[in-house]
Amino acid sequence: MDLHALTDALGTHLPAVMRWAGGVARRMRGFNIALTGKHSGSAATDALTLADLTVQELLIGALRDCDPIFRHCRIEAEETTGDLARFADDGDYTLALDPIDGTKQYRDKTGNGYSIILTLRSPESLHYTLVYAPESGPFGSWVEVSGQRLICGYDDPSRTAREILSGMTPITPETHRGSKKIYLIGFQEHDRAKAELVTQTGLEGVAADDCPGCLYELLATGEFGGSLIHSPNVYDFPASLHIARVLGGDALWVHNGQPVNFHMLWNDDRASMLRLPGIVATSPSPKVLKTLIHLARDWNPVRYAE
């Protein structure tokens, strides 16, 4: 498959569709749409709403219909809705989708940092990322990474989504500002305790429940300097990885300091999610990565302590 043609097609078709999906999510948030169905024991992981299912249905339909090239990709979606069987069972490229990242705050109306995420990856690398945060700013905000081009900024519905994205100034390693703030999630009831240990290193640990907005926007703009995540899932985490790598950093397993890849995944039956094993440090800054690895290299790599 022609990778350039694939990323071009995503950049052409998906921004408009994602903007429509964001409008649906904003409207549905005004109703009682909470659902049950996930039982991992983590409130953040188990949150599920009708909007998750509806937004995924819309995006899967768009990927099926907008360009036949998308059907040649594998697809990994956080929920089970949509015509998933139309996509390839194997292949070099995988489309991953998180229809509502931050469902708990979306459902509970405790913040506006929720987002819709699509990434394209191969086992070793990321090739395209699109994040739309429907309630960040007056009309939503965007993060797009296409190849080595990273952009981030507010939406403007008076112009097409593609026009808005194409007109943004790229963020580069030279223009990106660093931060000591490190996002933590996945340590179950210990997120805040682990965040405090990060703070004791001279960085500033921020538990997921205390994050002030959309993580990917915060990473792209430099308001956050990285993340420390226990067994990150394949639906939202790749966006962070892509941002970090474009800015000169990486995502590394803390137990060995090696760059993550997507060959080694495990199925979290409790949460019905595919995950990377162990604890992963992600940052545009090699110095921050070194600090996080030194801190967490001996932490328990097992997500669910029995």
VOPAGU-2260 file (C-alpha; in pm, 1 decimal, decimal comma):
REM VOPAGU-2260
SITE   aa  ch    i         X         Y         Z
SITE  MET   A    0       0,0       0,0       0,0
SITE  ASP   A    1     118,0     350,5     -83,9
SITE  LEU   A    2     174,5     519,6     254,2
SITE  HIS   A    3     178,1     869,4     104,2
SITE  ALA   A    4    -158,0     809,9     -64,1
SITE  LEU   A    5    -297,5     671,2     260,8
SITE  THR   A    6    -191,8     966,8     477,7
SITE  ASP   A    7    -308,3    1211,7     209,5
SITE  ALA   A    8    -650,2    1046,8     206,0
SITE  LEU   A    9    -676,4    1066,1     583,8
SITE  GLY   A   10    -577,2    1431,8     584,2
SITE  THR   A   11    -829,8    1506,8     310,6
SITE  HIS   A   12   -1136,6    1326,8     443,8
SITE  LEU   A   13   -1109,7    1287,3     820,9
SITE  PRO   A   14   -1094,2    1648,4     948,9
SITE  ALA   A   15   -1446,3    1729,3     826,2
SITE  VAL   A   16   -1583,6    1399,1     954,4
SITE  MET   A   17   -1418,8    1446,6    1292,2
SITE  ARG   A   18   -1562,5    1797,5    1318,9
SITE  TRP   A   19   -1911,4    1651,9    1252,6
SITE  ALA   A   20   -1850,0    1382,1    1513,5
SITE  GLY   A   21   -1742,0    1647,6    1762,6
SITE  GLY   A   22   -2067,9    1833,6    1704,6
SITE  VAL   A   23   -2261,3    1514,6    1777,6
SITE  ALA   A   24   -2061,2    1460,3    2097,2
SITE  ARG   A   25   -2124,3    1818,1    2215,1
SITE  ARG   A   26   -2499,0    1783,6    2155,7
SITE  MET   A   27   -2530,0    1441,6    2320,6
SITE  ARG   A   28   -2346,8    1561,5    2629,6
SITE  GLY   A   29   -2656,3    1750,6    2731,5
SITE  PHE   A   30   -2847,5    1427,6    2793,6
SITE  ASN   A   31   -2821,2    1131,5    3030,6
SITE  ILE   A   32   -2637,7     888,7    2804,2
SITE  ALA   A   33   -2429,6     684,6    3051,7
SITE  LEU   A   34   -2403,9     310,7    2985,2
SITE  THR   A   35   -2263,9      11,3    3169,8
SITE  GLY   A   36   -2054,6    -265,8    3021,2
SITE  LYS   A   37   -1691,7    -231,0    3133,9
SITE  HIS   A   38   -1571,1    -383,6    3459,1
SITE  SER   A   39   -1195,9    -331,5    3501,4
SITE  GLY   A   40   -1234,9    -163,0    3839,9
SITE  SER   A   41   -1095,5     170,1    3712,6
SITE  ALA   A   42   -1354,3     449,4    3701,3
SITE  ALA   A   43   -1175,9     619,5    3412,0
SITE  THR   A   44   -1146,5     300,8    3206,0
SITE  ASP   A   45   -1499,0     177,2    3275,6
SITE  ALA   A   46   -1678,6     499,8    3182,6
SITE  LEU   A   47   -1895,3     442,6    2874,3
SITE  THR   A   48   -2163,6     653,6    2708,8
SITE  LEU   A   49   -2392,2     637,5    2410,3
SITE  ALA   A   50   -2171,2     907,8    2257,3
SITE  ASP   A   51   -1872,8     668,1    2248,6
SITE  LEU   A   52   -2078,8     424,6    2042,4
SITE  THR   A   53   -2239,0     689,1    1821,3
SITE  VAL   A   54   -1917,0     874,3    1739,1
SITE  GLN   A   55   -1740,1     547,4    1660,4
SITE  GLU   A   56   -2025,1     439,0    1431,2
SITE  LEU   A   57   -1994,2     767,0    1241,9
SITE  LEU   A   58   -1617,2     750,3    1204,9
SITE  ILE   A   59   -1608,5     383,3    1106,0
SITE  GLY   A   60   -1872,7     453,7     841,9
SITE  ALA   A   61   -1665,9     740,6     705,8
SITE  LEU   A   62   -1350,4     528,4     688,5
SITE  ARG   A   63   -1546,3     256,9     510,0
SITE  ASP   A   64   -1704,2     491,7     254,2
SITE  CYS   A   65   -1477,2     794,1     193,1
SITE  ASP   A   66   -1190,6     615,5      17,8
SITE  PRO   A   67   -1142,1     244,7     -58,4
SITE  ILE   A   68    -778,2     269,9      49,5
SITE  PHE   A   69    -887,7     275,3     414,4
SITE  ARG   A   70   -1039,2     -74,0     388,4
SITE  HIS   A   71    -692,8    -216,7     322,7
SITE  CYS   A   72    -586,5    -116,8     675,6
SITE  ARG   A   73    -639,7    -311,9     992,7
SITE  ILE   A   74    -860,5    -129,7    1239,3
SITE  GLU   A   75    -847,7    -120,9    1618,1
SITE  ALA   A   76   -1135,6      65,8    1777,5
SITE  GLU   A   77   -1200,9     101,7    2148,3
SITE  GLU   A   78   -1568,3       8,6    2116,9
SITE  THR   A   79   -1733,3    -271,1    1914,9
SITE  THR   A   80   -1977,0     -62,6    1709,9
SITE  GLY   A   81   -1948,1       6,5    1338,4
SITE  ASP   A   82   -1886,4    -200,0    1027,0
SITE  LEU   A   83   -1549,6    -324,0    1150,6
SITE  ALA   A   84   -1560,5    -640,6     940,8
SITE  ARG   A   85   -1512,0    -435,8     621,3
SITE  PHE   A   86   -1147,9    -371,5     707,9
SITE  ALA   A   87    -841,8    -591,3     660,4
SITE  ASP   A   88    -760,8    -872,9     902,6
SITE  ASP   A   89    -387,7    -816,0     860,8
SITE  GLY   A   90    -150,8    -578,4     687,5
SITE  ASP   A   91     128,6    -328,5     736,4
SITE  TYR   A   92     -87,1     -41,1     860,6
SITE  THR   A   93    -335,7      -9,9    1145,6
SITE  LEU   A   94    -593,7     260,9    1202,8
SITE  ALA   A   95    -665,8     307,2    1574,1
SITE  LEU   A   96    -965,2     499,1    1700,5
SITE  ASP   A   97   -1075,3     635,6    2036,7
SITE  PRO   A   98   -1421,4     789,2    1983,2
SITE  ILE   A   99   -1425,7     972,8    2318,1
SITE  ASP   A  100   -1095,4     991,4    2502,8
SITE  GLY   A  101   -1173,3    1118,1    2851,0
SITE  THR   A  102   -1518,4     960,5    2874,5
SITE  LYS   A  103   -1536,3     996,8    3253,8
SITE  GLN   A  104   -1504,9    1376,6    3249,3
SITE  TYR   A  105   -1725,8    1389,3    2941,0
SITE  ARG   A  106   -1998,6    1189,1    3114,4
SITE  ASP   A  107   -1966,7    1361,9    3452,6
SITE  LYS   A  108   -1929,3    1710,8    3299,0
SITE  THR   A  109   -1620,0    1776,8    3510,0
SITE  GLY   A  110   -1405,7    1920,2    3229,7
SITE  ASN   A  111   -1380,1    1991,2    2858,1
SITE  GLY   A  112   -1059,2    1806,0    2780,3
SITE  TYR   A  113   -1222,9    1507,8    2611,5
SITE  SER   A  114   -1123,8    1441,7    2251,4
SITE  ILE   A  115   -1170,9    1222,2    1945,6
SITE  ILE   A  116    -854,4    1047,0    1826,6
SITE  LEU   A  117    -747,3     865,6    1511,5
SITE  THR   A  118    -396,0     737,2    1444,5
SITE  LEU   A  119    -227,9     541,6    1165,7
SITE  ARG   A  120      64,7     323,5    1262,6
SITE  SER   A  121     289,1      41,1    1154,3
SITE  PRO   A  122     441,7    -190,9    1416,1
SITE  GLU   A  123     743,0      35,9    1458,5
SITE  SER   A  124     620,6     387,1    1387,5
SITE  LEU   A  125     336,4     640,0    1368,3
SITE  HIS   A  126     243,9     797,7    1035,1
SITE  TYR   A  127     -66,4    1009,3    1092,8
SITE  THR   A  128    -247,9    1146,5    1398,4
SITE  LEU   A  129    -562,0    1356,7    1417,8
SITE  VAL   A  130    -710,5    1476,8    1747,4
SITE  TYR   A  131   -1018,4    1696,4    1781,0
SITE  ALA   A  132   -1120,8    1836,8    2120,6
SITE  PRO   A  133   -1478,1    1959,8    2061,7
SITE  GLU   A  134   -1500,4    2190,2    2365,4
SITE  SER   A  135   -1145,6    2324,2    2386,8
SITE  GLY   A  136   -1169,2    2692,3    2298,3
SITE  PRO   A  137   -1474,0    2862,3    2146,1
SITE  PHE   A  138   -1526,8    2605,2    1867,9
SITE  GLY   A  139   -1292,6    2316,4    1949,3
SITE  SER   A  140    -923,9    2260,6    1884,9
SITE  TRP   A  141    -704,2    2041,3    1666,3
SITE  VAL   A  142    -381,0    1846,7    1682,2
SITE  GLU   A  143    -257,4    1693,6    1358,8
SITE  VAL   A  144      68,5    1509,6    1295,4
SITE  SER   A  145     133,0    1405,1     938,1
SITE  GLY   A  146     476,8    1258,8     890,1
SITE  GLN   A  147     701,3    1512,1    1063,9
SITE  ARG   A  148     456,2    1805,3    1052,2
SITE  LEU   A  149     293,8    1885,9    1387,6
SITE  ILE   A  150      24,1    2151,7    1414,7
SITE  CYS   A  151    -207,9    2255,1    1695,4
SITE  GLY   A  152    -466,4    2529,4    1724,6
SITE  TYR   A  153    -828,6    2636,4    1754,3
SITE  ASP   A  154   -1101,4    2547,6    1508,3
SITE  ASP   A  155   -1302,8    2802,7    1309,4
SITE  PRO   A  156   -1626,4    2662,9    1160,5
SITE  SER   A  157   -1654,6    2955,0     916,4
SITE  ARG   A  158   -1385,7    2774,4     712,8
SITE  THR   A  159   -1344,0    2410,6     618,0
SITE  ALA   A  160   -1161,6    2191,3     865,3
SITE  ARG   A  161    -888,3    2117,6     611,0
SITE  GLU   A  162    -837,5    2488,7     544,0
SITE  ILE   A  163    -795,3    2555,0     915,4
SITE  LEU   A  164    -539,1    2277,0     957,1
SITE  SER   A  165    -344,1    2366,4     643,2
SITE  GLY   A  166    -316,1    2727,6     755,5
SITE  MET   A  167    -163,3    2653,8    1096,4
SITE  THR   A  168     204,7    2717,9    1162,7
SITE  PRO   A  169     393,1    2393,6    1235,1
SITE  ILE   A  170     540,0    2337,4    1578,9
SITE  THR   A  171     905,1    2231,9    1562,5
SITE  PRO   A  172    1161,3    2121,3    1821,6
SITE  GLU   A  173    1306,2    2473,5    1800,8
SITE  THR   A  174     973,4    2649,5    1867,2
SITE  HIS   A  175     834,1    2398,8    2117,6
SITE  ARG   A  176     857,7    2513,6    2477,5
SITE  GLY   A  177     933,5    2261,0    2748,1
SITE  SER   A  178     746,0    2195,2    3070,8
SITE  LYS   A  179     802,2    2004,6    3394,0
SITE  LYS   A  180     442,2    1879,6    3407,8
SITE  ILE   A  181     408,0    1503,5    3365,2
SITE  TYR   A  182      71,4    1333,1    3316,8
SITE  LEU   A  183      13,7    1003,1    3501,9
SITE  ILE   A  184    -254,7     741,6    3450,8
SITE  GLY   A  185    -302,3     366,0    3479,9
SITE  PHE   A  186    -173,1     315,9    3833,3
SITE  GLN   A  187    -527,6     247,1    3952,1
SITE  GLU   A  188    -594,0     412,5    4288,1
SITE  HIS   A  189    -226,8     516,9    4313,0
SITE  ASP   A  190    -216,4     780,0    4035,3
SITE  ARG   A  191    -182,6    1072,5    4275,7
SITE  ALA   A  192      74,9     895,6    4493,3
SITE  LYS   A  193     284,4     820,2    4185,8
SITE  ALA   A  194     243,4    1180,6    4071,3
SITE  GLU   A  195     387,9    1296,5    4402,3
SITE  LEU   A  196     693,7    1074,4    4348,4
SITE  VAL   A  197     741,4    1237,8    4008,8
SITE  THR   A  198     721,7    1580,2    4174,5
SITE  GLN   A  199     993,9    1479,0    4418,0
SITE  THR   A  200    1235,3    1438,8    4123,4
SITE  GLY   A  201    1204,5    1808,4    4037,5
SITE  LEU   A  202     939,6    1752,6    3772,1
SITE  GLU   A  203     567,9    1811,2    3841,8
SITE  GLY   A  204     347,8    1504,2    3846,4
SITE  VAL   A  205     -17,7    1553,7    3748,9
SITE  ALA   A  206    -266,0    1269,1    3797,7
SITE  ALA   A  207    -510,6    1214,6    3513,0
SITE  ASP   A  208    -806,9    1342,6    3716,0
SITE  ASP   A  209    -620,0    1671,3    3769,3
SITE  CYS   A  210    -526,4    1730,5    3405,0
SITE  PRO   A  211    -665,0    2073,0    3303,5
SITE  GLY   A  212    -742,9    1995,6    2939,4
SITE  CYS   A  213    -679,0    1772,6    2639,0
SITE  LEU   A  214    -347,8    1595,3    2697,5
SITE  TYR   A  215    -246,4    1592,5    2330,2
SITE  GLU   A  216    -303,7    1965,7    2293,9
SITE  LEU   A  217    -104,3    2024,6    2614,2
SITE  LEU   A  218     183,8    1807,9    2488,7
SITE  ALA   A  219     184,8    1972,2    2145,8
SITE  THR   A  220     192,0    2326,2    2285,0
SITE  GLY   A  221     449,4    2242,0    2552,5
SITE  GLU   A  222     221,9    2307,0    2850,4
SITE  PHE   A  223     295,9    1947,4    2953,1
SITE  GLY   A  224     636,6    1787,3    2920,0
SITE  GLY   A  225     541,9    1422,0    2898,3
SITE  SER   A  226     356,5    1131,3    3051,7
SITE  LEU   A  227     412,2     821,1    3261,8
SITE  ILE   A  228     148,3     559,4    3184,0
SITE  HIS   A  229      97,5     208,1    3311,4
SITE  SER   A  230      11,5     -27,5    3023,3
SITE  PRO   A  231    -109,3     236,4    2776,1
SITE  ASN   A  232    -382,4     133,0    2534,6
SITE  VAL   A  233    -349,9     137,8    2155,7
SITE  TYR   A  234    -645,4     372,1    2096,4
SITE  ASP   A  235    -519,8     696,7    2250,2
SITE  PHE   A  236    -155,1     652,6    2353,2
SITE  PRO   A  237      -9,9     649,4    1997,6
SITE  ALA   A  238    -103,4    1017,2    1961,0
SITE  SER   A  239     131,4    1105,2    2248,9
SITE  LEU   A  240     405,4     889,9    2102,6
SITE  HIS   A  241     375,2    1058,4    1762,9
SITE  ILE   A  242     391,9    1406,7    1913,3
SITE  ALA   A  243     696,5    1317,8    2124,1
SITE  ARG   A  244     888,6    1164,0    1834,7
SITE  VAL   A  245     824,7    1453,7    1596,8
SITE  LEU   A  246     959,8    1689,8    1862,8
SITE  GLY   A  247    1280,6    1491,0    1909,7
SITE  GLY   A  248    1178,2    1265,2    2197,3
SITE  ASP   A  249    1030,3     919,2    2228,6
SITE  ALA   A  250     826,1     676,4    2437,4
SITE  LEU   A  251    1039,1     426,0    2628,8
SITE  TRP   A  252     969,2     124,7    2845,1
SITE  VAL   A  253    1097,2     217,7    3189,3
SITE  HIS   A  254    1223,2    -131,9    3273,9
SITE  ASN   A  255    1480,2    -133,6    2992,5
SITE  GLY   A  256    1484,8     216,1    2839,3
SITE  GLN   A  257    1398,4      80,0    2494,4
SITE  PRO   A  258    1160,6     252,3    2248,6
SITE  VAL   A  259     812,8     104,3    2250,1
SITE  ASN   A  260     677,3     -85,6    1952,8
SITE  PHE   A  261     343,7    -245,5    1874,1
SITE  HIS   A  262     462,9    -602,8    1828,8
SITE  MET   A  263     412,6    -678,8    2197,9
SITE  LEU   A  264      50,6    -618,1    2291,6
SITE  TRP   A  265    -174,3    -785,7    2543,8
SITE  ASN   A  266    -550,6    -807,9    2565,8
SITE  ASP   A  267    -685,2    -656,6    2886,8
SITE  ASP   A  268    -998,8    -865,4    2930,2
SITE  ARG   A  269   -1115,7    -658,7    3225,6
SITE  ALA   A  270   -1131,7    -341,6    3019,3
SITE  SER   A  271   -1175,7    -500,8    2673,0
SITE  MET   A  272    -869,3    -315,5    2547,5
SITE  LEU   A  273    -542,6    -389,6    2370,5
SITE  ARG   A  274    -247,8    -252,7    2565,9
SITE  LEU   A  275     128,8    -225,4    2561,6
SITE  PRO   A  276     286,3    -410,7    2853,6
SITE  GLY   A  277     453,5    -243,1    3148,5
SITE  ILE   A  278     511,2     123,6    3224,4
SITE  VAL   A  279     591,5     371,4    2946,8
SITE  ALA   A  280     758,1     712,3    2978,7
SITE  THR   A  281     687,7     956,1    2694,8
SITE  SER   A  282     840,2    1299,0    2639,1
SITE  PRO   A  283     987,2    1526,4    2372,8
SITE  SER   A  284    1281,3    1574,4    2611,7
SITE  PRO   A  285    1553,0    1307,8    2645,2
SITE  LYS   A  286    1640,8    1459,6    2984,9
SITE  VAL   A  287    1285,6    1413,8    3113,3
SITE  LEU   A  288    1280,4    1057,9    2979,1
SITE  LYS   A  289    1599,5     978,9    3168,1
SITE  THR   A  290    1452,1    1113,3    3492,2
SITE  LEU   A  291    1127,7     918,6    3455,0
SITE  ILE   A  292    1306,2     593,2    3371,1
SITE  HIS   A  293    1535,3     627,3    3671,2
SITE  LEU   A  294    1235,1     687,1    3895,3
SITE  ALA   A  295    1000,1     415,0    3770,3
SITE  ARG   A  296    1227,0     135,5    3647,4
SITE  ASP   A  297    1159,0     -80,1    3956,3
SITE  TRP   A  298     786,0      -9,5    3983,9
SITE  ASN   A  299     549,9    -306,6    3947,5
SITE  PRO   A  300     497,1    -373,3    3573,6
SITE  VAL   A  301     174,1    -570,5    3640,2
SITE  ARG   A  302    -132,3    -350,6    3589,5
SITE  TYR   A  303    -369,0    -539,4    3818,4
SITE  ALA   A  304    -214,9    -631,5    4152,0
SITE  GLU   A  305    -404,3    -928,3    4291,1
